[in-house]
Amino acid sequence: MMFFTDLPFDLHDHIVSFFEGGTSSHEHQTTDVHMFLPSSEKLTVEMVAGDGDIYIVENSMYPIIFDSVILHPLDSIVDKESLGDNFDQFIEVDENTGKEHLFAIPLDADSPLFEGLNVEHASSFIAVMMKDRPVNEFGLEILGEMYN
């Protein structure tokens, strides 16, 4: 999991603990968390290198990371209709299936992740998951814990 945010790096261990405490159905999986400052160059390098399955980025980085060809649909986490018109940019037609899917979820100060960290943060974030990774089921569970 890769964070490209201005969150303090000293939250790293708390973030890892948040996920390790809630993933009982996947005890054999580990959650590796890497934190970076928001940098479009670094984000691009990490994505091209294939590092990271889940990315949490500042909303301003949306144009860099959002590509339905490389992202896994997140419809099972949140009903796209419940997000309202403000989040239409996260919905796109999957080129392979021709169906509309949600490819990013919004995370703000009210999300369980940030409430669990006791973080009050002015920025909003988006979370995405890369397509065709062996840990997609585990990733969906983690994203669900962040959002629901």
Backbone bond lengths (Angstrom), bond angles and torsions (degrees), N, CA, C in turn:
res aa  C-N    CA-C-N  psi(-1)  N-CA   C-N-CA  omega(-1)  CA-C   N-CA-C  phi
1 M - - - 1.434 - - 1.522 107.47 -
2 M 1.313 115.34 133.39 1.456 120.81 -176.92 1.522 109.91 -121.67
3 F 1.313 115.71 127.49 1.458 122.93 175.75 1.519 108.36 -105.27
4 F 1.314 116.59 124.77 1.463 122.80 173.11 1.523 106.37 -117.49
5 T 1.328 114.71 79.53 1.463 121.84 -173.04 1.523 109.16 -142.03
6 D 1.311 114.88 173.90 1.459 118.86 173.42 1.530 111.32 -98.05
7 L 1.328 116.66 21.90 1.461 120.42 174.07 1.526 109.16 -64.85
8 P 1.324 117.64 145.39 1.469 119.71 178.96 1.531 111.21 -62.09
9 F 1.311 116.24 136.37 1.465 121.06 -179.44 1.526 112.21 -63.75
10 D 1.325 117.56 -22.57 1.463 118.57 -179.73 1.532 112.50 -71.68
11 L 1.332 117.27 -2.00 1.470 120.85 173.64 1.527 112.44 -83.02
12 H 1.316 117.30 -5.87 1.469 121.70 -175.29 1.528 112.25 -49.58
13 D 1.327 117.33 -54.99 1.467 120.43 -176.48 1.527 111.85 -64.34
14 H 1.325 117.40 -34.44 1.465 121.00 177.90 1.530 110.85 -67.50
15 I 1.326 116.30 -38.06 1.468 120.24 178.30 1.525 110.08 -65.53
16 V 1.320 117.02 -44.98 1.466 121.06 177.92 1.526 109.68 -59.53
17 S 1.323 117.49 -44.62 1.470 121.43 179.74 1.523 111.75 -62.65
18 F 1.329 117.16 -37.56 1.464 121.07 178.29 1.521 110.26 -56.90
19 F 1.325 117.22 -45.92 1.459 120.68 -177.10 1.515 112.57 -77.75
20 E 1.301 118.17 -36.38 1.461 119.86 179.80 1.514 111.18 -67.89
21 G 1.312 117.62 -25.91 1.457 121.28 179.31 1.512 113.85 -77.79
22 G 1.338 118.05 -15.73 1.451 119.20 -173.43 1.504 115.86 -120.37
23 T 1.320 119.07 9.37 1.466 120.51 -174.49 1.522 111.56 -113.91
24 S 1.318 117.18 48.80 1.461 120.92 -174.41 1.522 113.72 -62.83
25 S 1.319 118.46 -27.09 1.462 119.12 -178.59 1.530 112.24 -78.58
26 H 1.307 117.02 -4.69 1.465 121.08 179.76 1.526 110.08 -131.83
27 E 1.329 116.27 54.86 1.455 119.98 -176.50 1.519 113.18 -61.01
28 H 1.336 117.72 -25.59 1.459 120.69 -178.46 1.526 112.26 -79.08
29 Q 1.320 117.88 -9.36 1.461 122.25 -179.53 1.525 109.74 -92.79
30 T 1.305 116.13 147.27 1.454 121.04 172.94 1.521 108.64 -115.47
31 T 1.299 114.95 155.68 1.452 120.69 179.58 1.520 108.31 -112.01
32 D 1.321 116.16 107.16 1.458 121.21 175.51 1.516 107.84 -92.80
33 V 1.306 116.19 125.87 1.457 121.70 -178.84 1.521 108.77 -115.88
34 H 1.324 115.39 128.67 1.463 121.83 176.59 1.520 107.26 -123.01
35 M 1.323 116.03 132.08 1.461 120.46 -177.31 1.523 110.20 -116.86
36 F 1.332 114.55 133.95 1.458 121.76 179.49 1.521 108.50 -135.30
37 L 1.318 115.66 155.41 1.457 119.65 170.03 1.522 108.28 -69.21
38 P 1.325 117.84 154.70 1.468 119.16 -179.76 1.529 110.81 -66.39
39 S 1.311 115.58 109.34 1.463 122.15 -179.33 1.521 108.16 -139.68
40 S 1.319 116.30 119.63 1.463 119.34 -179.51 1.523 110.98 -63.97
41 E 1.323 117.02 -35.55 1.466 120.20 179.66 1.527 111.10 -65.49
42 K 1.332 116.79 -47.45 1.468 120.95 -179.25 1.531 110.56 -65.36
43 L 1.315 117.17 -40.53 1.463 120.70 177.70 1.520 110.51 -59.87
44 T 1.308 117.03 -45.97 1.465 121.20 179.86 1.517 110.99 -61.76
45 V 1.324 117.37 -43.74 1.467 121.70 179.43 1.527 110.39 -60.62
46 E 1.324 117.97 -46.18 1.466 121.71 -178.63 1.525 111.35 -65.21
47 M 1.328 116.96 -39.70 1.464 119.99 179.13 1.524 111.06 -66.68
48 V 1.317 117.16 -44.05 1.469 120.92 179.84 1.524 110.33 -64.96
49 A 1.321 116.80 -36.83 1.465 121.06 179.85 1.526 111.95 -71.40
50 G 1.323 117.10 -14.48 1.461 120.11 -179.63 1.508 112.88 80.22
51 D 1.321 116.40 14.75 1.461 120.10 178.33 1.521 109.02 -83.10
52 G 1.297 116.13 139.41 1.456 120.77 177.44 1.515 112.61 87.48
53 D 1.302 114.89 138.15 1.462 122.07 176.29 1.524 110.56 -104.46
54 I 1.325 115.40 -37.22 1.459 122.21 179.69 1.520 107.58 -120.14
55 Y 1.325 114.96 135.88 1.459 120.90 177.73 1.523 108.75 -122.55
56 I 1.328 115.88 131.25 1.456 122.23 172.06 1.520 105.38 -114.42
57 V 1.333 115.69 119.31 1.462 119.93 -173.75 1.526 110.34 -132.50
58 E 1.320 115.55 158.73 1.463 121.92 173.12 1.529 108.10 -61.15
59 N 1.317 116.83 146.69 1.467 120.73 178.09 1.522 112.28 -53.79
60 S 1.318 117.05 -33.17 1.468 120.39 -178.43 1.525 112.62 -64.46
61 M 1.339 117.38 -17.66 1.462 121.50 -179.40 1.530 112.15 -91.85
62 Y 1.312 116.15 3.09 1.464 121.61 -179.17 1.532 113.37 -50.56
63 P 1.335 119.87 -48.08 1.473 118.60 -177.27 1.529 113.74 -61.68
64 I 1.313 116.87 -24.90 1.466 120.39 -178.35 1.519 111.04 -78.00
65 I 1.317 116.70 -41.35 1.466 120.15 -170.65 1.523 113.57 -94.01
66 F 1.322 118.04 -20.84 1.460 119.18 -171.26 1.521 111.69 -83.90
67 D 1.335 114.68 109.21 1.464 122.13 176.81 1.524 107.11 -152.24
68 S 1.313 116.76 109.06 1.467 120.59 -175.06 1.525 113.08 -62.34
69 V 1.315 118.22 -17.69 1.463 120.92 178.65 1.528 110.89 -68.38
70 I 1.339 117.36 -33.62 1.467 120.38 -176.24 1.526 113.36 -105.62
71 L 1.337 117.88 -6.27 1.459 120.64 -175.76 1.523 112.10 -103.05
72 H 1.326 114.85 148.17 1.464 123.21 178.49 1.532 108.71 -86.36
73 P 1.336 118.66 135.16 1.471 120.49 177.30 1.531 111.34 -61.76
74 L 1.324 115.86 141.76 1.463 121.67 -177.14 1.527 112.34 -115.58
75 D 1.331 116.59 22.23 1.468 121.41 -178.62 1.524 112.82 -58.53
76 S 1.323 117.86 -28.64 1.462 120.17 -177.59 1.529 111.94 -72.85
77 I 1.322 117.55 -14.02 1.463 121.27 -178.99 1.521 111.62 -90.46
78 V 1.309 115.88 -43.19 1.464 119.78 -176.60 1.525 108.96 -143.93
79 D 1.311 115.03 140.07 1.458 120.62 176.74 1.523 108.07 -72.89
80 K 1.311 116.25 118.99 1.470 119.88 -175.89 1.519 112.18 -59.75
81 E 1.324 117.52 -26.87 1.467 120.67 178.45 1.527 111.28 -67.63
82 S 1.336 117.48 -28.33 1.467 120.64 -177.25 1.525 112.60 -76.20
83 L 1.315 117.98 -12.91 1.460 120.73 -177.49 1.520 113.11 -79.66
84 G 1.291 117.97 -23.81 1.456 120.97 -179.09 1.519 112.10 82.78
85 D 1.318 114.65 178.55 1.463 121.19 -174.85 1.522 113.64 -67.91
86 N 1.324 118.15 -23.25 1.462 120.43 -178.22 1.522 112.93 -63.90
87 F 1.320 116.85 -17.82 1.455 119.85 -175.28 1.521 112.90 -113.55
88 D 1.325 116.65 17.26 1.465 120.71 178.24 1.523 112.16 -57.69
89 Q 1.334 117.07 -28.03 1.467 119.37 -178.83 1.529 112.11 -66.00
90 F 1.335 118.34 -17.22 1.461 121.68 179.42 1.526 112.32 -88.77
91 I 1.319 116.67 -2.72 1.462 122.05 -178.84 1.520 108.47 -107.74
92 E 1.325 114.93 131.19 1.457 119.63 -178.95 1.525 108.78 -149.45
93 V 1.304 116.34 160.38 1.458 121.59 177.70 1.524 108.64 -81.67
94 D 1.326 115.97 128.80 1.464 121.74 175.55 1.521 107.96 -72.42
95 E 1.316 116.51 122.42 1.470 120.72 -176.95 1.525 112.70 -63.18
96 N 1.329 117.39 -28.36 1.466 120.78 -178.66 1.523 112.78 -77.46
97 T 1.338 116.46 -37.86 1.464 119.89 -174.22 1.523 113.40 -106.17
98 G 1.312 117.79 -20.52 1.454 121.35 -176.18 1.523 113.26 77.22
99 K 1.339 117.29 6.75 1.463 121.73 -179.55 1.524 110.28 -99.43
100 E 1.333 114.55 149.35 1.453 120.87 176.24 1.517 110.02 -77.76
101 H 1.336 116.21 135.63 1.465 121.30 178.63 1.517 110.42 -138.39
102 L 1.312 114.25 157.62 1.455 122.28 171.48 1.527 107.11 -90.03
103 F 1.324 117.41 125.37 1.464 121.12 -176.22 1.521 113.73 -113.32
104 A 1.323 118.42 -3.04 1.463 122.21 177.42 1.520 108.12 -148.49
105 I 1.330 115.64 148.44 1.458 119.49 176.08 1.523 108.95 -119.91
106 P 1.325 116.34 142.03 1.463 119.77 178.31 1.526 110.72 -79.96
107 L 1.305 115.94 142.93 1.462 122.16 174.76 1.523 107.45 -128.73
108 D 1.328 116.27 129.30 1.457 119.49 177.35 1.525 109.03 -133.98
109 A 1.317 116.58 -169.31 1.465 121.10 -176.12 1.525 112.51 -61.32
110 D 1.344 117.91 -21.57 1.464 121.34 -179.67 1.522 113.51 -87.74
111 S 1.313 118.14 -4.59 1.466 119.93 -179.35 1.528 109.49 -71.49
112 P 1.327 117.55 149.53 1.462 120.63 -179.65 1.531 113.64 -54.44
113 L 1.321 117.23 -34.88 1.468 119.50 179.23 1.519 110.53 -58.72
114 F 1.314 117.45 -51.38 1.457 120.00 -175.41 1.519 112.38 -77.63
115 E 1.317 117.93 -30.82 1.460 119.72 172.94 1.521 109.82 -64.10
116 G 1.338 116.68 -41.15 1.458 121.23 179.22 1.516 113.24 -65.78
117 L 1.312 116.42 -26.15 1.467 121.05 178.85 1.522 112.20 -91.54
118 N 1.330 116.06 -4.41 1.464 121.37 -174.84 1.522 111.36 54.21
119 V 1.327 115.13 45.35 1.458 121.53 -178.85 1.516 108.62 -107.19
120 E 1.303 115.35 124.85 1.457 120.08 170.81 1.513 105.42 -103.00
121 H 1.300 115.79 116.31 1.455 120.01 -172.87 1.512 109.13 -133.10
122 A 1.317 115.80 134.57 1.460 120.44 -177.67 1.525 112.17 -74.83
123 S 1.318 116.89 -29.01 1.463 120.51 -176.61 1.516 111.29 -79.11
124 S 1.310 114.16 153.81 1.454 120.59 169.83 1.516 107.67 -106.20
125 F 1.301 114.96 153.97 1.455 120.93 -177.20 1.519 109.59 -126.19
126 I 1.320 115.55 165.59 1.455 120.89 168.57 1.522 107.62 -125.47
127 A 1.317 114.78 151.58 1.459 121.21 176.73 1.519 108.13 -121.76
128 V 1.323 115.43 137.35 1.463 122.12 177.66 1.516 108.56 -135.36
129 M 1.332 115.85 162.35 1.461 120.97 176.59 1.524 108.72 -131.81
130 M 1.305 114.97 135.87 1.457 120.46 179.29 1.527 110.40 -69.07
131 K 1.303 115.67 147.07 1.461 123.26 -178.63 1.532 110.50 -79.24
132 D 1.322 115.55 153.83 1.467 123.80 171.14 1.522 113.62 57.52
133 R 1.310 115.90 45.84 1.459 121.17 174.31 1.522 107.94 -106.62
134 P 1.316 117.79 148.67 1.468 119.20 -179.18 1.526 113.17 -65.48
135 V 1.314 117.57 -14.03 1.463 120.50 -177.19 1.526 112.66 -107.27
136 N 1.334 119.00 22.03 1.463 120.52 -176.54 1.527 113.22 -58.75
137 E 1.329 118.51 -39.18 1.466 120.29 178.71 1.528 110.47 -63.32
138 F 1.322 116.24 -45.97 1.463 122.10 176.71 1.530 110.05 -61.98
139 G 1.317 116.52 -41.26 1.462 121.45 179.15 1.515 112.47 -62.05
140 L 1.327 117.15 -40.89 1.465 120.59 177.61 1.529 110.78 -62.99
141 E 1.323 115.99 -38.25 1.461 119.60 178.13 1.531 110.38 -64.93
142 I 1.317 116.36 -43.88 1.468 120.50 179.16 1.527 110.92 -62.80
143 L 1.319 116.84 -46.39 1.465 119.93 179.23 1.526 111.10 -62.28
144 G 1.319 116.63 -37.21 1.460 120.13 176.10 1.520 112.10 -62.09
145 E 1.333 116.89 -38.66 1.464 120.88 177.45 1.525 111.13 -65.78
146 M 1.320 116.72 -34.34 1.466 120.49 178.93 1.517 111.40 -69.46
147 Y 1.323 116.14 -37.59 1.461 121.06 -169.86 1.525 113.66 -93.84
148 N 1.330 116.76 -45.03 1.476 120.43 -172.05 1.504 112.33 -87.07
